[in-house]
Amino acid sequence: MPAAVQNGNHTDDVVRTKILLLGLRRSGKTSITQVIFEDLPPKQAFYLERTTRITKHTFDTVIPLEIWDCPGDISLEMLGASLSQFASLIFVIDIQDLLQQPVARLVDFVVAAYHENQNLNLEVFVHKADVLSDEYKLDNFREIQQRVIDELLYISPDYEQMPMNFYLTSIYDHSLHDAFSRVLHKSIESLPYLEDLLNVFCANSQSSKAFLFDIRSRLYVATDASPVDPPTHNLCNDYLQMLNAFGPLYKSVSASPARHRIPSPPSTGHSPASSSPSSPRAAPRQYPASNGASTSSSASALLPASSLFTSSASASQPSSHAPSIRRHTKPLFYPSASTSLSPSSAGAGTTLTYHLITPQLGLLALIPTTVFEMRHGLVEYNVVFFREGVQEICEVEEDVRKVGDR
């Protein structure tokens, strides 16, 4: 089947991690991919057409992904690919469906995975959980889990070795993003290093919780060692969604392409790194906004990453040969934003901060307001070193996945 490329950053020269998305028709597979990766408003998911062929969605984050959205009646023979090619299998079950058919289909794929790829991560999304009350939701969730386990044990006790994870999901809340984030974590080999960086940042900044989010999809690719509290995750997700939605409205002349160009260096020498705008450690000054959020003086903190990155001039190139538009080498602007979660109590409470780390990733952290106000420079200093560590990890991931290097 031809691939339907859904991400403009798609390239064919990298090895992509493949995720297989299965389920009966109208179970919500296509709405899951559209809401997460295409920012489709959940209310419009009702009007999506039924999937009739395999559609491959590509997405670039810490690792390049390829999600196969399959029709509801697909079988292993129709798939046209071995299960050994996939890192994860996500089976979507409508929580209101009659269980006999979806459970039987899921068991077939689990048995096939046992013989073809025992390292395959098996994930079950009990979807559309928003339609039931909490009591009936949990009852149906437990019943589905028990039915699947009983069917596998009835066939053979060996299939109990295949671990499966069950999640209650809905496109109308953040449960879907949390579940898909946990699935993504199992495919990121560099996850322990990202978690270590977040742990060090939290310890040095007195942050109670920190997430490394993919900005576009709002999936968190890593978090620190403390447990993920759903209200905290929802708060960070909502804040990032607000920044993505309203950021373009705050674009100013200071962030225009003309201001992004670096003047040619003087032929007699170079300016010090501390005053150079292209220095990677030079951070723009922060000024408090009227609503309690801080914005960058050189670029709006709410602008999307694609409009905030620009090129820096090569220090060794003479000014007489400098081109009008420089070659893109390093990002110039790293916008940030912050908001107080308890503005009525001066100096008390918690501040939610956002810092751009790479064009795709952003750091969201909860920091005590007193620490953020009195030691703002120390927090920014820690962010710089965290950013450098994440960028090095992303560069290694990119080099490893280049097709020509394999």
ChimeraX attribute file (.defattr): number of C-alpha atoms within 10 A of each C-alpha:
attribute: neighborCount
match mode: 1-to-1
recipient: residues
	/A:1	9
	/A:2	8
	/A:3	12
	/A:4	12
	/A:5	15
	/A:6	16
	/A:7	13
	/A:8	9
	/A:9	10
	/A:10	16
	/A:11	14
	/A:12	8
	/A:13	10
	/A:14	18
	/A:15	18
	/A:16	21
	/A:17	20
	/A:18	21
	/A:19	24
	/A:20	20
	/A:21	24
	/A:22	27
	/A:23	25
	/A:24	21
	/A:25	20
	/A:26	19
	/A:27	23
	/A:28	23
	/A:29	27
	/A:30	21
	/A:31	22
	/A:32	24
	/A:33	18
	/A:34	20
	/A:35	20
	/A:36	19
	/A:37	18
	/A:38	16
	/A:39	13
	/A:40	15
	/A:41	13
	/A:42	16
	/A:43	10
	/A:44	11
	/A:45	16
	/A:46	10
	/A:47	8
	/A:48	12
	/A:49	10
	/A:50	13
	/A:51	15
	/A:52	13
	/A:53	15
	/A:54	20
	/A:55	20
	/A:56	22
	/A:57	22
	/A:58	23
	/A:59	24
	/A:60	17
	/A:61	18
	/A:62	24
	/A:63	21
	/A:64	19
	/A:65	20
	/A:66	23
	/A:67	22
	/A:68	24
	/A:69	23
	/A:70	24
	/A:71	22
	/A:72	21
	/A:73	13
	/A:74	17
	/A:75	14
	/A:76	12
	/A:77	8
	/A:78	10
	/A:79	16
	/A:80	10
	/A:81	10
	/A:82	13
	/A:83	22
	/A:84	14
	/A:85	14
	/A:86	20
	/A:87	20
	/A:88	23
	/A:89	24
	/A:90	25
	/A:91	24
	/A:92	28
	/A:93	28
	/A:94	21
	/A:95	23
	/A:96	15
	/A:97	12
	/A:98	10
	/A:99	16
	/A:100	11
	/A:101	11
	/A:102	22
	/A:103	20
	/A:104	15
	/A:105	18
	/A:106	23
	/A:107	18
	/A:108	14
	/A:109	17
	/A:110	23
	/A:111	18
	/A:112	15
	/A:113	21
	/A:114	17
	/A:115	11
	/A:116	14
	/A:117	17
	/A:118	17
	/A:119	14
	/A:120	21
	/A:121	20
	/A:122	22
	/A:123	21
	/A:124	23
	/A:125	26
	/A:126	23
	/A:127	25
	/A:128	21
	/A:129	25
	/A:130	15
	/A:131	12
	/A:132	13
	/A:133	9
	/A:134	10
	/A:135	8
	/A:136	13
	/A:137	18
	/A:138	14
	/A:139	10
	/A:140	17
	/A:141	18
	/A:142	12
	/A:143	12
	/A:144	21
	/A:145	16
	/A:146	11
	/A:147	14
	/A:148	20
	/A:149	17
	/A:150	13
	/A:151	15
	/A:152	21
	/A:153	12
	/A:154	10
	/A:155	11
	/A:156	10
	/A:157	11
	/A:158	11
	/A:159	19
	/A:160	13
	/A:161	9
	/A:162	16
	/A:163	13
	/A:164	17
	/A:165	14
	/A:166	18
	/A:167	19
	/A:168	19
	/A:169	26
	/A:170	21
	/A:171	23
	/A:172	14
	/A:173	13
	/A:174	19
	/A:175	19
	/A:176	21
	/A:177	23
	/A:178	21
	/A:179	20
	/A:180	20
	/A:181	19
	/A:182	17
	/A:183	21
	/A:184	22
	/A:185	16
	/A:186	12
	/A:187	17
	/A:188	16
	/A:189	11
	/A:190	17
	/A:191	18
	/A:192	14
	/A:193	14
	/A:194	21
	/A:195	19
	/A:196	15
	/A:197	20
	/A:198	25
	/A:199	19
	/A:200	15
	/A:201	21
	/A:202	21
	/A:203	11
	/A:204	12
	/A:205	23
	/A:206	16
	/A:207	23
	/A:208	14
	/A:209	23
	/A:210	29
	/A:211	23
	/A:212	25
	/A:213	27
	/A:214	22
	/A:215	23
	/A:216	22
	/A:217	22
	/A:218	24
	/A:219	25
	/A:220	26
	/A:221	23
	/A:222	27
	/A:223	25
	/A:224	22
	/A:225	13
	/A:226	10
	/A:227	8
	/A:228	14
	/A:229	9
	/A:230	12
	/A:231	10
	/A:232	14
	/A:233	20
	/A:234	16
	/A:235	14
	/A:236	24
	/A:237	23
	/A:238	14
	/A:239	18
	/A:240	22
	/A:241	17
	/A:242	12
	/A:243	18
	/A:244	17
	/A:245	13
	/A:246	13
	/A:247	16
	/A:248	14
	/A:249	10
	/A:250	13
	/A:251	18
	/A:252	12
	/A:253	12
	/A:254	13
	/A:255	20
	/A:256	13
	/A:257	13
	/A:258	10
	/A:259	12
	/A:260	21
	/A:261	16
	/A:262	19
	/A:263	13
	/A:264	18
	/A:265	18
	/A:266	11
	/A:267	11
	/A:268	7
	/A:269	10
	/A:270	11
	/A:271	11
	/A:272	8
	/A:273	12
	/A:274	12
	/A:275	9
	/A:276	13
	/A:277	17
	/A:278	21
	/A:279	15
	/A:280	17
	/A:281	15
	/A:282	16
	/A:283	19
	/A:284	17
	/A:285	10
	/A:286	17
	/A:287	12
	/A:288	13
	/A:289	13
	/A:290	7
	/A:291	10
	/A:292	15
	/A:293	19
	/A:294	22
	/A:295	20
	/A:296	20
	/A:297	14
	/A:298	21
	/A:299	24
	/A:300	25
	/A:301	27
	/A:302	25
	/A:303	22
	/A:304	22
	/A:305	22
	/A:306	9
	/A:307	15
	/A:308	24
	/A:309	21
	/A:310	21
	/A:311	18
	/A:312	22
	/A:313	21
	/A:314	17
	/A:315	13
	/A:316	10
	/A:317	13
	/A:318	14
	/A:319	16
	/A:320	10
	/A:321	8
	/A:322	14
	/A:323	11
	/A:324	10
	/A:325	14
	/A:326	17
	/A:327	12
	/A:328	13
	/A:329	11
	/A:330	14
	/A:331	16
	/A:332	24
	/A:333	26
	/A:334	25
	/A:335	27
	/A:336	25
	/A:337	22
	/A:338	23
	/A:339	20
	/A:340	23
	/A:341	17
	/A:342	13
	/A:343	15
	/A:344	9
	/A:345	10
	/A:346	10
	/A:347	17
	/A:348	15
	/A:349	15
	/A:350	21
	/A:351	25
	/A:352	23
	/A:353	21
	/A:354	28
	/A:355	21
	/A:356	24
	/A:357	23
	/A:358	21
	/A:359	18
	/A:360	17
	/A:361	24
	/A:362	25
	/A:363	26
	/A:364	26
	/A:365	27
	/A:366	25
	/A:367	23
	/A:368	20
	/A:369	23
	/A:370	15
	/A:371	18
	/A:372	24
	/A:373	13
	/A:374	11
	/A:375	13
	/A:376	14
	/A:377	11
	/A:378	14
	/A:379	20
	/A:380	16
	/A:381	14
	/A:382	15
	/A:383	18
	/A:384	18
	/A:385	14
	/A:386	18
	/A:387	20
	/A:388	15
	/A:389	15
	/A:390	21
	/A:391	16
	/A:392	11
	/A:393	17
	/A:394	18
	/A:395	11
	/A:396	12
	/A:397	17
	/A:398	15
	/A:399	14
	/A:400	14
	/A:401	17
	/A:402	14
	/A:403	12
	/A:404	10
	/A:405	8
	/A:406	9
